[in-house]
């Protein structure tokens, strides 16, 4: 790791057991651009209530988050930080910051790679992005590959000259996958969950008023109830309880 080593000294708040750094959209884009131009491999992870809940149960995942550059992907994390006496600049949904990062990469001539999701999804997302960002050098591969097929994917990532890699597999699998293959990855890696589904248009974003009110989780529950019911209906109260316990202990960093 290179840039991630500054995580402990950057402005951050511990929320339900996870350190979350304070970024604005401008500063997270600048950080990713620095990552892409550095030596070694740095990993950026968006933190939401679900990530915090997994981290409390999984020691390996928690340790990997400590080694990562983190930002507040969920509004609940911003609210939790405020309740604990800390301060996070704003919620930075990965869906919202992806395009500013891609535009900055295009401006600097940095090749980008999307890896993950079902066959065709990442490429559909890329086609829409290329239409909006003509100078974007973006290549893709779906995430349904066997261990035996992975070397060819890594060769493709390298041949593209990739400097920024988005890995969309869901947590904790995507962070474990990155850790298992660090020696084959480019300098800037962002784990991004279902980002490609949203960028491709397969999933529709919540109305703006729900996003502003911090209710995008409710929209996602409405459109994918079977998959997300446990995450939100059980996970959200669990996160709130963890923040409350932290508040009672009086720890905010």
C-alpha positions in Angstrom: 0.0 0.0 0.0 1.1 3.6 -0.6 -1.5 6.3 -0.3 -3.6 4.3 2.1 -0.8 4.6 4.8 -2.1 8.1 5.4 -5.6 6.9 6.4 -4.8 6.8 10.1 -3.7 10.5 10.1 -6.4 11.8 7.7 -9.5 13.4 9.1 -11.6 10.5 10.0 -14.3 9.2 12.4 -14.8 5.7 13.8 -18.4 4.7 13.1 -19.6 1.4 14.5 -16.1 0.0 14.5 -14.9 1.3 11.1 -12.7 4.3 10.4 -14.3 6.5 7.7 -12.4 9.4 6.2 -13.9 12.7 5.5 -13.9 13.6 1.8 -15.8 16.0 -0.5 -16.5 14.9 -4.1 -13.5 17.0 -5.2 -11.1 15.6 -2.7 -12.0 12.0 -3.3 -11.5 12.4 -7.0 -8.1 14.1 -6.4 -7.2 11.2 -4.0 -8.0 8.6 -6.7 -6.0 10.4 -9.3 -3.0 10.4 -6.9 -3.5 6.7 -6.3 -3.5 6.1 -10.0 -0.2 7.8 -10.4 1.5 6.2 -7.5 3.6 3.0 -6.9 2.1 0.0 -5.2 -1.7 -0.7 -4.9 -4.2 1.4 -3.0 -7.8 0.4 -2.4 -10.8 2.7 -1.8 -13.9 1.3 -0.2 -17.2 3.0 0.3 -18.6 2.5 3.8 -22.3 2.1 4.6 -24.2 0.4 7.4 -23.9 -3.0 5.7 -20.1 -2.7 5.5 -20.0 -1.7 9.2 -22.2 -4.7 10.1 -20.0 -7.1 8.2 -16.8 -5.7 9.7 -18.1 -6.3 13.3 -18.5 -10.0 12.5 -15.5 -10.6 10.2 -12.0 -9.9 11.6 -10.3 -10.2 8.2 -12.7 -7.8 6.5 -12.3 -5.3 9.4 -8.5 -5.5 9.1 -8.6 -4.9 5.4 -10.8 -1.8 5.9 -8.1 -0.5 8.3 -5.7 -0.8 5.3 -8.1 0.9 2.9 -8.9 4.4 1.9 -12.5 4.8 3.1 -15.4 7.2 2.4 -19.0 7.6 3.5 -21.1 5.7 0.9 -24.2 5.7 3.1 -26.1 8.5 4.7 -26.5 6.5 7.9 -22.7 6.6 8.3 -22.8 10.4 8.0 -25.6 10.6 10.6 -23.8 8.2 12.9 -20.6 10.2 12.7 -22.5 13.4 13.6 -24.2 11.7 16.5 -20.8 10.5 17.8 -19.4 14.0 17.7 -17.3 13.6 14.6 -17.8 15.2 11.2 -17.9 13.7 7.7 -18.1 16.3 4.9 -20.9 14.6 3.0 -22.3 11.3 1.8 -20.4 10.2 -1.4 -22.4 7.4 -3.0 -20.2 5.4 -5.3 -22.8 5.8 -8.0 -22.4 9.6 -7.8 -18.6 9.8 -7.7 -17.9 7.2 -10.4 -18.5 9.6 -13.3 -16.4 12.5 -11.8 -13.6 10.0 -11.3 -14.0 8.7 -14.9 -14.0 12.3 -16.3 -10.8 13.1 -14.4 -9.2 9.9 -15.7 -10.2 10.8 -19.2 -8.7 14.3 -18.8 -5.4 12.8 -17.6 -5.4 10.0 -20.1 -5.6 7.2 -17.5 -7.0 3.9 -18.7 -9.8 2.4 -16.6 -11.2 -1.1 -16.3 -14.5 -2.4 -15.0 -14.5 -6.0 -13.6 -17.6 -7.6 -12.2 -21.4 -8.2 -12.6 -23.1 -10.5 -15.0 -22.0 -10.8 -18.6 -22.8 -7.7 -20.7 -23.7 -5.4 -17.7 -20.3 -3.7 -17.3 -20.0 -3.3 -21.1 -23.4 -1.8 -21.3 -22.4 0.7 -18.5 -19.2 1.4 -20.4 -21.0 2.1 -23.6 -23.2 4.7 -22.0 -20.2 6.3 -20.3 -18.1 6.4 -23.5 -21.0 8.2 -25.2 -20.8 10.9 -22.5 -17.1 11.0 -22.0 -15.5 10.6 -25.5 -11.9 10.5 -24.4 -12.5 7.8 -21.8 -10.3 4.8 -22.2 -12.5 2.1 -20.6 -12.5 -1.7 -20.9 -14.6 -4.3 -19.2 -14.9 -7.9 -18.2 -17.8 -9.7 -16.5 -17.2 -11.2 -13.1 -18.3 -14.7 -13.8 -14.9 -16.3 -14.4 -13.3 -19.4 -13.0 -9.9 -19.5 -11.3 -8.4 -20.9 -14.4 -9.7 -18.0 -16.5 -8.4 -15.3 -14.1 -4.9 -15.1 -15.6 -6.3 -14.1 -18.9 -8.3 -11.4 -17.2 -5.3 -10.0 -15.4 -3.3 -10.1 -18.7 -6.2 -8.1 -20.3 -6.1 -5.5 -17.4 -2.4 -5.1 -17.8 -2.5 -4.9 -21.6 -5.0 -2.1 -21.4 -2.5 -0.1 -19.3 -5.1 0.1 -16.6 -4.4 2.6 -13.8 -7.9 2.5 -12.2 -9.8 -0.7 -11.6 -13.4 -0.9 -10.4 -14.2 -4.3 -8.9 -17.9 -5.0 -8.5 -18.7 -8.2 -6.5 -20.4 -7.1 -3.3 -18.9 -7.1 0.2 -17.0 -8.7 1.7 -16.2 -10.8 -1.4 -14.8 -7.9 -3.5 -12.4 -6.7 -0.8 -11.2 -10.3 -0.2 -10.7 -10.8 -4.0 -8.6 -7.6 -4.2 -6.4 -8.7 -1.3 -5.9 -12.1 -2.8 -4.7 -10.7 -6.1 -2.9 -7.5 -5.2 0.2 -8.5 -7.1 -1.8 -8.5 -10.4 -3.7 -5.3 -9.9 -3.2 -1.7 -11.0 -2.3 1.1 -8.6 -5.8 2.4 -7.9 -8.6 -0.1 -7.1 -12.1 0.9 -6.1 -14.6 -1.8 -4.8 -18.0 -0.8 -6.1 -20.6 -3.5 -5.4 -23.5 -3.2 -7.8 -22.3 0.0 -9.5 -22.3 -1.5 -13.0 -26.0 -2.4 -12.7 -26.8 1.3 -11.9 -24.5 2.8 -14.5 -25.9 0.4 -17.2 -29.5 1.5 -16.5 -30.5 -2.0 -15.4 -31.5 -0.4 -12.1 -33.0 3.0 -11.8 -31.9 5.5 -9.1 -34.2 6.7 -6.4 -36.1 10.0 -6.9 -33.9 13.0 -5.9 -36.1 13.8 -2.9 -35.4 10.3 -1.5 -31.7 10.6 -2.0 -31.6 14.1 -0.3 -33.6 12.7 2.6 -31.2 9.7 3.1 -33.9 7.2 2.0 -32.2 5.7 -1.0 -31.9 2.4 1.0 -35.7 2.3 1.1 -35.9 2.7 -2.7 -33.5 -0.1 -3.1 -35.5 -2.3 -0.7 -38.6 -1.5 -2.8 -37.1 -2.6 -6.1 -35.1 -5.7 -4.7 -37.1 -6.8 -1.6 -36.1 -10.4 -1.6 -32.4 -9.8 -1.9 -32.2 -6.8 0.4 -34.8 -7.3 3.1 -32.4 -8.8 5.6 -29.7 -6.2 4.9 -32.0 -3.3 5.6 -34.7 -4.6 7.9 -32.3 -6.4 10.2 -29.1 -4.7 9.3 -30.2 -1.1 9.8 -31.4 -1.6 13.4 -28.2 -3.6 14.1 -26.1 -0.6 12.8 -28.1 1.9 14.9 -27.6 -0.3 18.0 -23.8 -0.4 17.3 -23.7 3.4 17.0 -25.7 3.8 20.2 -23.3 1.5 22.1 -20.4 3.5 20.8 -22.1 6.7 21.9 -22.6 5.3 25.4 -18.9 4.3 25.6 -18.0 7.8 24.5 -15.6 6.9 21.6 -15.7 8.9 18.4 -12.2 8.3 16.8 
